[in-house]
Amino acid sequence: MRLNKIRRAEDIENFKRTVLNTAVELMREKKNWGMVSVNKIAQIMRYTPPNIYHYFENKDDILFHLCQRGSTIIGTKLRIIEARTFSDNREKLFEMGMQFWNFSVEHEELYDLMFHLRQKKLELDLILPNIKIMQDTIKAINPKITTDEEAFQIYQGFHSLIHGFISIKMNNRIPIGDDQSFQQLFEQTLRRYIQQI
């Protein structure tokens, strides 16, 4: 009987994962989160909407779980960089910034959901560790920055620079050149910002 419970728990997790993956695939196809609905997800999965409502309150709940997934992906990448040894902490912060660019390329739909749509806010205990990793790196770069408040102000500029560039790229608003030259401009600008810390 215990084995059946475990199997059922695994089945439930697989079902939830499939719902989330189907939502992402639907967004990839439609290019608009507004076109994603519980009914369409259920239709693709060949289930009835009540099957999905049993595990998710509504579409917003599905999107919220996808935001959690994205935050976990980014957090994992940041922790990997945090654990590495760099001769210069500026290079460490640069690598952290590049993870957001890479995430926007590898997980475009999740990035769009997390940073472009107005969503229910993630729990602070999920996003604060990611911010703290970058704040600590900022304090390691410049010993004159001693408080979290000072580090957070610099982080906000760092955050705005990164997401401003990515937003321009994702919305096809690149004024001159191509994607590759725009990425090079992003990297140069990011390095200049970090040098000023």
VMD Tcl script that draws the C-alpha trace (Angstrom):
set ca {
  {0.00 0.00 0.00}
  {2.85 2.39 0.75}
  {4.31 1.81 -2.74}
  {0.94 2.81 -4.27}
  {0.99 6.09 -2.34}
  {4.49 6.87 -3.59}
  {3.50 5.99 -7.13}
  {0.41 8.18 -6.84}
  {2.46 11.09 -5.50}
  {4.87 10.67 -8.42}
  {1.93 10.57 -10.85}
  {0.53 13.77 -9.38}
  {3.90 15.55 -9.71}
  {4.25 14.30 -13.29}
  {0.76 15.55 -14.12}
  {1.49 18.99 -12.65}
  {4.80 19.16 -14.51}
  {3.02 18.26 -17.75}
  {0.45 21.02 -17.19}
  {3.26 23.56 -16.72}
  {5.22 22.27 -19.72}
  {2.09 22.40 -21.87}
  {1.47 26.01 -20.85}
  {5.02 26.91 -21.95}
  {4.59 25.06 -25.26}
  {1.30 26.87 -25.87}
  {2.99 30.22 -25.21}
  {5.81 29.26 -27.57}
  {3.26 28.55 -30.28}
  {0.95 31.54 -29.69}
  {3.66 34.07 -28.67}
  {1.27 35.58 -26.12}
  {0.57 34.53 -22.53}
  {-2.93 35.96 -22.99}
  {-3.67 33.12 -25.41}
  {-2.82 30.49 -22.78}
  {-5.85 29.17 -20.89}
  {-6.76 26.21 -18.72}
  {-9.23 25.05 -21.40}
  {-6.54 25.06 -24.11}
  {-4.06 23.28 -21.85}
  {-6.68 20.63 -21.03}
  {-7.55 20.22 -24.70}
  {-3.90 19.63 -25.68}
  {-3.41 17.19 -22.79}
  {-6.74 15.44 -23.59}
  {-8.09 16.00 -20.11}
  {-11.06 17.98 -18.91}
  {-10.46 21.37 -17.23}
  {-11.64 20.06 -13.82}
  {-8.68 17.64 -13.84}
  {-6.37 20.66 -13.97}
  {-8.43 22.71 -11.50}
  {-7.96 19.88 -9.01}
  {-4.25 20.84 -8.77}
  {-4.21 24.50 -9.87}
  {-6.69 27.17 -8.76}
  {-6.76 28.91 -12.15}
  {-4.53 30.14 -14.96}
  {-2.83 32.67 -12.66}
  {-1.85 29.83 -10.34}
  {-0.27 27.98 -13.28}
  {1.66 31.12 -14.26}
  {2.75 31.63 -10.66}
  {4.20 28.09 -10.54}
  {6.03 28.78 -13.81}
  {7.52 31.94 -12.25}
  {8.70 29.81 -9.34}
  {10.29 27.39 -11.81}
  {12.11 30.24 -13.55}
  {13.34 31.74 -10.28}
  {14.68 28.35 -9.23}
  {16.56 27.95 -12.54}
  {18.17 31.38 -12.18}
  {18.94 30.82 -8.49}
  {20.69 27.53 -9.24}
  {22.89 29.20 -11.87}
  {23.73 32.08 -9.51}
  {24.70 29.68 -6.70}
  {26.99 27.75 -9.07}
  {28.78 30.99 -9.96}
  {28.87 32.06 -6.31}
  {30.67 28.81 -5.41}
  {33.34 29.29 -8.09}
  {36.61 31.07 -7.35}
  {37.36 34.20 -9.38}
  {40.52 36.28 -9.25}
  {38.30 39.38 -9.53}
  {34.80 39.62 -8.06}
  {33.87 41.96 -10.89}
  {34.17 39.00 -13.23}
  {31.93 37.00 -10.90}
  {29.25 39.71 -11.01}
  {29.59 39.91 -14.80}
  {29.00 36.15 -15.06}
  {25.91 36.53 -12.87}
  {24.59 39.25 -15.17}
  {25.20 37.04 -18.19}
  {23.07 34.31 -16.62}
  {20.01 36.54 -17.00}
  {20.86 37.11 -20.67}
  {21.34 33.37 -21.19}
  {18.10 32.63 -19.34}
  {16.22 35.01 -21.65}
  {17.56 33.04 -24.64}
  {17.18 29.51 -23.24}
  {13.84 30.09 -21.46}
  {12.35 32.97 -23.42}
  {8.76 32.18 -22.43}
  {9.57 31.99 -18.71}
  {11.63 35.19 -18.90}
  {8.74 36.99 -20.62}
  {6.36 35.78 -17.94}
  {8.64 36.72 -15.03}
  {9.85 40.13 -16.16}
  {7.31 41.49 -18.64}
  {3.91 40.48 -17.31}
  {2.34 41.73 -14.11}
  {2.19 38.60 -12.03}
  {1.37 37.71 -8.48}
  {4.60 38.42 -6.59}
  {6.81 35.50 -5.71}
  {7.38 34.81 -2.05}
  {10.28 36.86 -0.73}
  {12.03 33.74 0.55}
  {12.29 32.56 -3.07}
  {13.73 35.71 -4.65}
  {15.68 37.30 -1.78}
  {18.43 34.63 -1.78}
  {19.06 35.39 -5.48}
  {19.32 39.12 -4.77}
  {21.50 38.51 -1.71}
  {24.03 36.52 -3.77}
  {24.48 39.55 -6.04}
  {24.51 42.04 -3.13}
  {27.24 40.04 -1.39}
  {29.27 39.99 -4.61}
  {28.85 43.78 -4.91}
  {30.11 44.22 -1.33}
  {33.08 41.94 -2.10}
  {33.98 44.12 -5.10}
  {34.08 47.34 -3.09}
  {34.83 47.16 0.67}
  {33.46 50.72 1.06}
  {30.00 49.29 0.42}
  {29.20 47.92 3.85}
  {25.41 47.83 4.16}
  {22.79 45.81 2.34}
  {20.98 49.06 1.53}
  {24.02 50.45 -0.34}
  {24.54 47.15 -2.13}
  {20.85 47.00 -3.02}
  {20.98 50.43 -4.68}
  {23.84 49.25 -6.89}
  {22.02 45.97 -7.51}
  {18.96 47.94 -8.71}
  {21.08 49.72 -11.33}
  {22.62 46.36 -12.32}
  {19.14 44.80 -12.53}
  {17.73 47.69 -14.59}
  {20.63 47.65 -17.04}
  {20.32 43.90 -17.63}
  {16.56 43.79 -18.03}
  {16.44 46.97 -20.10}
  {18.80 45.45 -22.67}
  {16.98 42.12 -22.65}
  {13.60 43.86 -23.04}
  {14.88 45.76 -26.09}
  {16.20 42.51 -27.57}
  {13.04 40.49 -26.89}
  {10.75 43.18 -28.28}
  {12.83 43.44 -31.48}
  {13.68 47.08 -30.77}
  {17.38 46.78 -31.57}
  {18.09 50.10 -33.30}
  {21.25 49.23 -35.22}
  {22.99 46.03 -36.22}
  {22.03 42.49 -35.41}
  {21.50 40.32 -32.33}
  {25.18 39.40 -32.02}
  {26.44 42.98 -32.09}
  {23.68 43.97 -29.66}
  {24.81 41.24 -27.26}
  {28.36 42.56 -27.53}
  {27.08 46.06 -26.70}
  {25.24 44.58 -23.70}
  {28.40 42.85 -22.46}
  {30.50 46.00 -22.88}
  {27.92 48.15 -21.07}
  {27.58 45.60 -18.28}
  {31.36 45.52 -17.81}
  {31.51 49.34 -17.71}
  {28.80 49.45 -15.04}
  {30.56 46.84 -12.94}
  {33.90 48.65 -13.27}
  {32.33 51.70 -11.64}
  {31.31 49.82 -8.49}
}
mol new
graphics top color blue
foreach p $ca { graphics top sphere $p radius 0.5 }
foreach p [lrange $ca 0 end-1] q [lrange $ca 1 end] { graphics top cylinder $p $q radius 0.2 }
display resetview
